[in-house]
Amino acid sequence: MNRNPILDPTLQEILQVIKPTRADWDTRINVIDQLRTVLQSLESLRGATVQPFGSFVSNLFTRWGDLDISVDLFSGSSILFTGKKQKQTLLGQLLRALRASGFWYRLQFVVHARVPILKVVSGHQKISCDISIDNLEGLLKSRFLFWISEIDGRFRDLVLLVKEWAKAHNINNPKNGTFNSYSLSLLVIFHLQTCMPAILPPLREIYPRSAVDDLKGVRKTAEESIAQLSAANIARFKSGTSKPVNRSSLSELLISFFAKFSDINVKAQELGVCPFTGRWENISSNTAWLPKTYSLFVEDPFEQPENSARSVSRKNLDRIAQAFQMTCSRLALNCNRNSIIGVLTEQHISQSLCRPSLPNHHHSNGVHNPRTPHGQSRPWNHQMQQNWSQSYNVQNPPYWPGQARPRPQQNWSGSQNYPRNLPVQPPVQGQSLPVITQTQTQQKNQYKNGKLPVKNTTAGSSQNQGRIGKPPGQMNGVNFARPAPVSQWRPRAEK
């Protein structure tokens, strides 16, 4: 059991930084809308729909996560097979249309991949997108991960922490022979299935067979059938009162996760990870996995017997095991806060969390600095909520939040409420800025008379808003001394 009292609060700090805000959700929804506009300009894709999937749908994406998009040709109708050649042709036409629009850049066409993909970056929001054609399998798997995350909230937190850790150690890139994000999510599921007592059931208890095989016939009917059976089985599992409850903290689960896979390079020689059965499976006795041609086998429970970790190379598997071992050893010790942050996060997050608070800046995606995240981390868009009930014919997820509550206004009139190092908070949408008082106007005149570097601005101007409502000793992020009474005030001598 973890005895380090600093670990759990530090993990919550990291999660606060990497969990998406309302602005992150809005940004990605705007990118989807822009792509829909481009599709309407193509005769060959007119009538097709734009469907997000992946971590955006499963609610397992971080603030800097990519956006997976499927262009569905037969939405709502019978499920038809789209050949690889046709997908390549349609993605090529979409590539030319995106380039002609001038709002997309870094366009890359991965023609010969197992699933042809068009990689682009949205011009204004700077969101990386992977676009594919009729990726119904990807959408189905994303929904399953979302449903699983509703069983226990620790699953989502663990996935976000593990994905951030994997990026920090450069083992979350399938192009370089390491994990993809989907296989990391399956490892977390497997860990929660095999801990004592188990937190998640074997996935065959949620859906008893390979779900992708049931994607046939009328699409809406097939998807509703899968969703309803899964929802009934999940409800049965959650309502079970006889099973023991695992009350492990997030830090205890994270340390045991790294410990469980610290010798994965040795286990992988004979055993495979099977979330469908919820246990290690002997590769030689599983005819569906033979012949063994992979360094690591993590079976895809929704598309058996596909290997979700087929990109992991033997050379990198040893390096992956070393990363598990090192992290487990570091976290098991009574290390300090900065050491924990350093081993679990990428450099830009480590620097943000380990240095003193700075004035608010903006992220490249147009959202606020991760030091001061605000808003809900769960999806809130009402159109998405409406699409949920229409698509799945089941009750809406219980977590859809309401509008964010406005922050109480700070009172800077008293000196006891004036901490010099208090970080500047961004105004909440809909909240008006404080009105300039007569005292503040007199103070501004004092600065002017003393020829201090203060701009001559009027109340309510865009220039003055950087100062109004902040502590009297701060202007646009720069600390200034509090002005003395008029009778004692003298201009500050030049240094």
C-alpha positions as CSV (number, residue, x, y, z in Angstrom):
1,M,0.0,0.0,0.0
2,N,1.3,3.5,-0.9
3,R,2.3,5.5,2.1
4,N,3.4,8.7,0.3
5,P,0.9,11.4,1.4
6,I,2.1,13.6,-1.5
7,L,1.3,11.2,-4.3
8,D,-2.5,11.4,-4.5
9,P,-2.7,15.2,-4.3
10,T,0.0,15.5,-7.0
11,L,-1.9,13.1,-9.3
12,Q,-5.0,15.3,-8.9
13,E,-2.9,18.4,-9.8
14,I,-1.7,16.6,-13.0
15,L,-5.2,15.6,-13.9
16,Q,-6.5,19.1,-13.4
17,V,-4.0,20.3,-16.0
18,I,-4.5,17.5,-18.6
19,K,-8.3,17.1,-18.4
20,P,-10.1,19.0,-21.2
21,T,-12.0,22.2,-20.4
22,R,-15.2,23.5,-22.0
23,A,-13.1,25.4,-24.5
24,D,-11.3,22.2,-25.6
25,W,-14.6,20.6,-26.3
26,D,-15.8,23.6,-28.2
27,T,-12.6,23.8,-30.2
28,R,-13.0,20.3,-31.5
29,I,-16.7,20.7,-32.3
30,N,-15.8,23.7,-34.4
31,V,-13.2,21.7,-36.3
32,I,-15.8,19.0,-37.0
33,D,-18.2,21.7,-38.3
34,Q,-15.5,23.2,-40.6
35,L,-14.8,19.7,-42.0
36,R,-18.5,19.3,-42.7
37,T,-18.5,22.5,-44.7
38,V,-15.6,21.2,-46.9
39,L,-17.5,17.9,-47.5
40,Q,-20.5,19.7,-48.9
41,S,-18.3,21.2,-51.6
42,L,-17.4,17.7,-52.9
43,E,-20.0,16.1,-55.2
44,S,-18.6,12.6,-54.4
45,L,-19.0,13.1,-50.7
46,R,-22.3,15.1,-50.7
47,G,-24.6,13.4,-48.2
48,A,-21.8,11.8,-46.2
49,T,-21.7,12.5,-42.5
50,V,-18.7,13.5,-40.3
51,Q,-18.6,11.3,-37.2
52,P,-15.9,11.8,-34.5
53,F,-14.6,8.7,-32.7
54,G,-11.6,7.7,-30.6
55,S,-10.7,9.4,-27.4
56,F,-13.0,12.3,-28.1
57,V,-16.1,10.0,-28.1
58,S,-14.8,7.8,-25.2
59,N,-14.0,10.9,-23.1
60,L,-10.4,9.7,-22.7
61,F,-8.6,12.6,-24.5
62,T,-6.3,15.1,-22.9
63,R,-6.3,18.8,-23.7
64,W,-3.6,18.3,-26.4
65,G,-5.2,15.1,-27.9
66,D,-5.7,14.5,-31.6
67,L,-9.2,14.2,-33.1
68,D,-10.2,11.0,-35.0
69,I,-12.9,11.5,-37.6
70,S,-14.8,9.1,-39.8
71,V,-16.5,10.2,-43.0
72,D,-19.5,7.9,-43.1
73,L,-20.9,7.2,-46.6
74,F,-23.9,5.1,-45.5
75,S,-25.1,6.7,-42.2
76,G,-28.4,5.2,-41.1
77,S,-28.7,2.8,-44.0
78,S,-27.5,-0.7,-44.5
79,I,-23.9,-1.4,-43.6
80,L,-22.0,-1.9,-46.9
81,F,-18.4,-2.8,-47.4
82,T,-16.3,0.1,-48.8
83,G,-13.2,-1.2,-50.6
84,K,-9.7,0.1,-49.8
85,K,-9.3,1.4,-53.3
86,Q,-12.5,3.5,-53.0
87,K,-11.4,4.9,-49.7
88,Q,-8.1,5.9,-51.1
89,T,-9.8,7.7,-54.0
90,L,-12.3,9.6,-51.8
91,L,-9.5,10.6,-49.3
92,G,-7.5,11.9,-52.2
93,Q,-10.4,14.1,-53.4
94,L,-10.9,15.3,-49.8
95,L,-7.2,16.1,-49.6
96,R,-7.4,18.4,-52.6
97,A,-10.5,20.2,-51.3
98,L,-8.9,20.8,-47.9
99,R,-5.8,22.2,-49.5
100,A,-7.8,24.5,-51.8
101,S,-9.8,25.9,-48.8
102,G,-6.6,27.3,-47.3
103,F,-7.6,26.6,-43.7
104,W,-5.8,23.3,-43.2
105,Y,-2.1,22.5,-43.3
106,R,0.4,19.7,-42.7
107,L,-1.7,17.5,-45.0
108,Q,-0.3,13.9,-45.1
109,F,-2.0,11.0,-47.0
110,V,-1.1,7.6,-45.5
111,V,-2.2,5.6,-48.5
112,H,-0.9,2.1,-47.7
113,A,-1.9,1.9,-44.1
114,R,-4.1,-1.0,-42.9
115,V,-6.9,1.7,-42.7
116,P,-6.1,4.6,-45.2
117,I,-5.8,7.8,-43.2
118,L,-5.6,11.5,-44.1
119,K,-3.7,13.5,-41.5
120,V,-4.3,17.2,-41.3
121,V,-4.1,20.1,-38.8
122,S,-6.8,22.7,-38.6
123,G,-5.4,26.1,-39.4
124,H,-7.0,28.3,-36.6
125,Q,-7.4,25.8,-33.8
126,K,-4.2,23.8,-34.5
127,I,-5.9,20.5,-33.8
128,S,-4.3,17.4,-35.4
129,C,-7.0,15.3,-37.2
130,D,-6.9,11.7,-38.5
131,I,-9.6,11.3,-41.1
132,S,-10.7,7.9,-42.4
133,I,-13.7,6.5,-44.4
134,D,-16.5,4.4,-42.9
135,N,-14.6,3.6,-39.7
136,L,-17.6,2.0,-38.0
137,E,-15.3,-0.3,-36.0
138,G,-13.4,2.6,-34.5
139,L,-16.7,4.3,-33.5
140,L,-18.0,1.2,-31.9
141,K,-14.8,0.6,-29.9
142,S,-14.9,4.2,-28.7
143,R,-18.5,3.8,-27.4
144,F,-17.5,0.7,-25.5
145,L,-14.6,2.5,-23.8
146,F,-17.1,5.3,-22.9
147,W,-19.5,2.8,-21.4
148,I,-16.7,1.1,-19.4
149,S,-15.6,4.5,-18.0
150,E,-19.1,4.9,-16.5
151,I,-18.6,1.8,-14.4
152,D,-15.8,3.3,-12.3
153,G,-14.4,6.8,-12.5
154,R,-10.9,5.6,-11.6
155,F,-10.6,4.0,-15.1
156,R,-10.7,7.4,-16.9
157,D,-8.2,9.0,-14.5
158,L,-5.8,6.1,-14.9
159,V,-6.0,6.2,-18.7
160,L,-5.3,9.9,-18.8
161,L,-2.3,9.5,-16.4
162,V,-0.9,6.5,-18.3
163,K,-1.2,8.2,-21.6
164,E,0.6,11.3,-20.3
165,W,3.3,9.1,-18.8
166,A,3.7,7.1,-22.0
167,K,4.2,10.3,-24.0
168,A,6.7,11.6,-21.4
169,H,8.8,8.4,-22.0
170,N,8.3,8.3,-25.7
171,I,6.4,5.0,-25.8
172,N,3.1,6.3,-27.2
173,N,3.9,6.3,-30.9
174,P,3.0,3.3,-33.1
175,K,5.0,4.7,-36.0
176,N,8.1,4.4,-33.8
177,G,7.4,0.8,-32.7
178,T,5.6,1.5,-29.4
179,F,2.1,1.6,-28.0
180,N,-0.9,3.3,-29.6
181,S,-3.4,5.0,-27.2
182,Y,-6.0,2.3,-27.7
183,S,-3.7,-0.5,-26.5
184,L,-2.7,1.6,-23.5
185,S,-6.4,1.9,-22.6
186,L,-6.8,-1.9,-22.9
187,L,-3.8,-2.4,-20.5
188,V,-5.6,-0.2,-18.0
189,I,-8.8,-2.3,-18.4
190,F,-6.8,-5.5,-17.9
191,H,-5.2,-4.1,-14.8
192,L,-8.6,-3.2,-13.2
193,Q,-9.8,-6.7,-14.1
194,T,-6.9,-8.5,-12.5
195,C,-6.4,-6.4,-9.3
196,M,-7.8,-7.8,-6.0
197,P,-10.7,-7.4,-5.7
198,A,-11.5,-6.7,-9.4
199,I,-12.9,-3.3,-10.4
200,L,-14.0,-4.2,-13.9
201,P,-15.4,-7.5,-15.2
202,P,-14.1,-9.6,-18.0
203,L,-15.4,-7.8,-21.1
204,R,-17.2,-11.0,-22.3
205,E,-19.6,-10.2,-19.4
206,I,-20.4,-6.9,-21.0
207,Y,-20.7,-8.2,-24.6
208,P,-20.4,-12.0,-25.1
209,R,-18.7,-12.1,-28.5
210,S,-16.7,-10.0,-30.9
211,A,-18.9,-6.9,-31.3
212,V,-17.5,-5.9,-34.7
213,D,-18.8,-9.2,-36.2
214,D,-22.4,-8.0,-35.3
215,L,-22.0,-4.8,-37.4
216,K,-24.2,-6.1,-40.2
217,G,-27.6,-5.4,-41.7
218,V,-29.2,-2.0,-41.0
219,R,-26.7,0.1,-39.2
220,K,-29.1,1.8,-36.7
221,T,-30.6,-1.6,-35.7
222,A,-27.2,-3.2,-35.3
223,E,-25.8,-0.3,-33.2
224,E,-28.9,-0.1,-31.0
225,S,-28.9,-3.9,-30.4
226,I,-25.2,-3.8,-29.3
227,A,-25.8,-0.7,-27.0
228,Q,-28.9,-2.2,-25.3
229,L,-27.3,-5.5,-24.5
230,S,-24.2,-3.9,-23.2
231,A,-26.1,-1.4,-21.1
232,A,-28.1,-4.2,-19.5
233,N,-25.0,-6.2,-18.7
234,I,-23.2,-3.2,-17.2
235,A,-26.2,-2.3,-15.1
236,R,-26.3,-5.9,-13.8
237,F,-22.6,-5.8,-12.9
238,K,-22.9,-2.4,-11.1
239,S,-26.0,-3.5,-9.1
240,G,-24.3,-6.7,-7.8
241,T,-24.2,-6.4,-4.0
242,S,-22.4,-9.7,-3.2
243,K,-19.1,-8.8,-4.9
244,P,-16.3,-7.2,-2.7
245,V,-15.6,-3.6,-3.3
246,N,-12.1,-2.4,-4.2
247,R,-11.4,0.9,-2.4
248,S,-7.8,1.4,-3.5
249,S,-6.8,5.0,-4.1
250,L,-5.7,6.3,-7.5
251,S,-2.1,6.3,-6.4
252,E,-2.2,2.7,-5.2
253,L,-3.8,1.6,-8.5
254,L,-1.2,3.5,-10.5
255,I,1.8,2.0,-8.7
256,S,0.4,-1.5,-9.0
257,F,-0.2,-0.9,-12.7
258,F,3.5,-0.1,-13.3
259,A,4.5,-3.1,-11.1
260,K,2.2,-5.5,-13.0
261,F,3.8,-4.8,-16.4
262,S,7.4,-4.1,-15.2
263,D,8.4,-7.6,-16.6
264,I,6.1,-7.4,-19.7
265,N,9.1,-8.2,-22.0
266,V,9.5,-11.6,-20.2
267,K,5.8,-12.4,-19.9
268,A,5.2,-11.5,-23.6
269,Q,7.3,-14.5,-24.7
270,E,4.6,-16.9,-23.6
271,L,1.6,-15.0,-22.5
272,G,-0.8,-12.5,-24.1
273,V,-3.1,-9.9,-22.5
274,C,-6.7,-10.8,-23.0
275,P,-9.3,-8.2,-21.7
276,F,-12.1,-10.4,-23.1
277,T,-11.5,-13.1,-20.5
278,G,-9.8,-10.8,-18.0
279,R,-6.6,-12.9,-17.6
280,W,-3.3,-13.8,-19.1
281,E,-3.6,-16.3,-21.9
282,N,-1.0,-18.8,-23.1
283,I,-0.3,-17.9,-26.7
284,S,0.6,-21.5,-27.7
285,S,-2.7,-22.8,-26.6
286,N,-4.8,-20.2,-28.3
287,T,-5.2,-21.2,-31.9
288,A,-6.7,-17.9,-32.9
289,W,-3.4,-16.1,-32.0
290,L,-1.2,-18.5,-33.9
291,P,1.3,-18.3,-35.6
292,K,2.9,-15.9,-33.1
293,T,4.5,-13.1,-35.1
294,Y,4.3,-10.2,-32.6
295,S,6.6,-9.1,-29.8
296,L,3.5,-8.3,-27.6
297,F,-0.1,-9.6,-27.9
298,V,-2.9,-7.4,-26.5
299,E,-6.1,-8.9,-28.0
300,D,-8.7,-6.4,-29.1
301,P,-11.8,-7.6,-27.2
302,F,-14.2,-6.0,-29.6
303,E,-12.5,-7.3,-32.8
304,Q,-11.1,-10.7,-32.0
305,P,-8.5,-12.0,-32.6
306,E,-6.8,-8.7,-33.8
307,N,-3.7,-7.6,-31.9
308,S,-4.0,-4.0,-30.7
309,A,-0.3,-3.9,-29.9
310,R,1.0,-5.2,-33.2
311,S,3.1,-2.1,-33.7
312,V,5.3,-2.8,-30.6
313,S,8.8,-4.0,-31.7
314,R,11.0,-6.4,-29.8
315,K,13.7,-3.8,-29.3
316,N,11.2,-1.2,-27.9
317,L,9.5,-3.8,-25.7
318,D,12.7,-4.0,-23.6
319,R,12.7,-0.2,-23.3
320,I,9.0,-0.2,-22.4
321,A,9.7,-2.7,-19.6
322,Q,12.5,-0.5,-18.3
323,A,10.1,2.5,-18.2
324,F,7.6,0.5,-16.2
325,Q,10.3,-0.7,-13.8
326,M,11.9,2.8,-13.3
327,T,8.5,4.5,-12.7
328,C,7.3,1.8,-10.3
329,S,10.6,2.2,-8.3
330,R,10.4,6.0,-8.2
331,L,6.7,6.2,-7.1
332,A,7.2,3.5,-4.5
333,L,9.7,5.7,-2.7
334,N,8.8,8.7,-0.7
335,C,9.8,11.1,-3.5
336,N,8.8,14.7,-3.5
337,R,6.2,16.5,-5.6
338,N,8.5,17.7,-8.3
339,S,10.0,14.3,-8.7
340,I,6.6,12.7,-9.1
341,I,5.6,15.3,-11.7
342,G,8.9,14.8,-13.6
343,V,8.5,11.1,-14.0
344,L,4.8,11.2,-15.0
345,T,4.5,14.2,-17.3
346,E,6.0,15.8,-20.4
347,Q,8.3,18.7,-20.1
348,H,5.8,21.5,-20.8
349,I,3.5,20.2,-18.1
350,S,6.4,19.6,-15.6
351,Q,7.6,23.2,-16.1
352,S,4.1,24.5,-15.7
353,L,3.5,22.7,-12.4
354,C,7.0,22.9,-10.9
355,R,7.6,26.6,-11.3
356,P,5.9,29.5,-9.4
357,S,2.6,30.7,-10.7
358,L,2.8,33.1,-13.7
359,P,0.2,35.5,-15.1
360,N,-2.4,33.9,-17.4
361,H,-1.5,33.2,-21.0
362,H,-3.3,31.4,-23.7
363,H,-2.7,27.9,-25.1
364,S,-2.2,27.5,-28.8
365,N,-5.6,26.0,-29.2
366,G,-7.2,29.2,-27.9
367,V,-7.9,27.9,-24.4
368,H,-6.5,29.1,-21.1
369,N,-3.2,28.3,-19.6
370,P,-3.1,24.8,-18.0
371,R,-2.1,26.4,-14.7
372,T,-5.6,27.9,-14.4
373,P,-8.0,25.5,-16.0
374,H,-11.6,26.3,-15.6
375,G,-15.0,24.9,-16.6
376,Q,-16.2,21.3,-16.8
377,S,-14.0,18.5,-18.0
378,R,-17.0,16.5,-19.2
379,P,-18.8,17.0,-22.5
380,W,-21.6,19.5,-22.3
381,N,-22.7,20.3,-25.9
382,H,-26.5,19.9,-26.0
383,Q,-26.4,18.8,-29.6
384,M,-24.2,15.9,-28.6
385,Q,-26.6,15.0,-25.8
386,Q,-29.5,15.0,-28.2
387,N,-27.5,12.8,-30.7
388,W,-26.8,10.3,-27.9
389,S,-30.4,9.6,-27.2
390,Q,-31.3,9.5,-30.9
391,S,-28.4,7.2,-31.8
392,Y,-28.4,4.7,-28.9
393,N,-32.1,4.7,-27.9
394,V,-31.0,4.5,-24.3
395,Q,-31.1,6.9,-21.4
396,N,-28.7,9.8,-21.6
397,P,-25.5,9.4,-19.6
398,P,-26.0,10.7,-16.1
399,Y,-22.9,13.0,-16.1
400,W,-24.0,15.7,-18.6
401,P,-23.3,18.9,-16.5
402,G,-25.0,22.2,-16.4
403,Q,-23.5,25.5,-17.0
404,A,-20.4,26.4,-14.9
405,R,-21.1,28.3,-11.7
406,P,-19.7,31.9,-11.8
407,R,-16.8,32.6,-9.5
408,P,-17.5,35.0,-6.6
409,Q,-16.0,38.4,-7.2
410,Q,-12.9,39.2,-5.3
411,N,-12.8,42.2,-3.0
412,W,-9.5,44.0,-3.3
413,S,-10.5,47.1,-1.3
414,G,-8.9,45.8,2.0
415,S,-5.2,45.2,2.4
416,Q,-5.8,41.9,4.2
417,N,-7.2,40.5,0.9
418,Y,-4.1,41.5,-1.2
419,P,-1.7,38.6,-1.5
420,R,1.1,39.7,-3.8
421,N,1.6,36.3,-5.4
422,L,-2.0,35.4,-6.0
423,P,-2.3,34.0,-9.6
424,V,-4.5,36.0,-11.9
425,Q,-7.8,34.2,-12.8
426,P,-9.5,34.7,-16.1
427,P,-13.0,36.2,-16.1
428,V,-15.8,33.7,-16.3
429,Q,-18.0,34.0,-19.4
430,G,-21.0,36.1,-18.6
431,Q,-19.4,37.7,-15.6
432,S,-18.9,41.5,-15.8
433,L,-15.7,43.2,-14.8
434,P,-15.7,45.4,-11.7
435,V,-16.6,49.1,-12.3
436,I,-13.9,51.7,-11.7
437,T,-14.4,53.4,-8.3
438,Q,-13.5,57.0,-7.5
439,T,-10.6,55.8,-5.4
440,Q,-9.2,53.9,-8.4
441,T,-9.5,57.0,-10.5
442,Q,-7.6,59.1,-8.0
443,Q,-4.8,56.4,-7.8
444,K,-4.5,56.5,-11.6
445,N,-4.1,60.3,-11.5
446,Q,-1.4,59.9,-8.9
447,Y,0.5,57.6,-11.2
448,K,0.1,60.2,-14.1
449,N,1.4,63.1,-12.0
450,G,4.4,61.1,-10.9
451,K,5.2,60.3,-14.5
452,L,5.1,56.5,-13.8
453,P,4.7,54.2,-16.8
454,V,0.9,54.1,-16.9
455,K,-1.1,54.3,-20.2
456,N,-3.7,57.0,-20.5
457,T,-6.8,54.9,-21.0
458,T,-10.4,55.3,-20.3
459,A,-12.6,53.1,-18.2
460,G,-13.9,50.1,-20.1
461,S,-11.4,50.2,-23.0
462,S,-9.7,47.0,-24.1
463,Q,-6.3,48.4,-22.8
464,N,-7.6,49.1,-19.4
465,Q,-9.3,45.7,-18.9
466,G,-5.9,44.1,-18.3
467,R,-5.8,46.1,-15.1
468,I,-9.3,46.6,-13.8
469,G,-10.4,43.9,-11.3
470,K,-6.9,42.8,-10.4
471,P,-5.0,43.6,-7.2
472,P,-4.0,47.3,-7.0
473,G,-0.3,46.2,-7.0
474,Q,-0.6,44.4,-10.4
475,M,-1.0,45.9,-13.9
476,N,-0.9,43.6,-16.9
477,G,1.1,41.0,-14.9
478,V,3.7,43.5,-13.7
479,N,4.0,44.2,-9.9
480,F,4.0,47.8,-8.8
481,A,4.2,49.2,-5.3
482,R,1.0,50.2,-3.6
483,P,0.7,54.1,-3.8
484,A,1.2,55.9,-0.5
485,P,-1.3,58.6,0.7
486,V,-1.2,61.8,-1.4
487,S,0.5,63.8,1.3
488,Q,3.4,61.4,1.5
489,W,3.7,60.3,-2.1
490,R,6.9,60.9,-4.0
491,P,8.0,59.7,-7.4
492,R,10.2,56.6,-7.2
493,A,13.8,57.3,-7.9
494,E,15.2,55.8,-11.1
495,K,17.5,52.8,-10.6
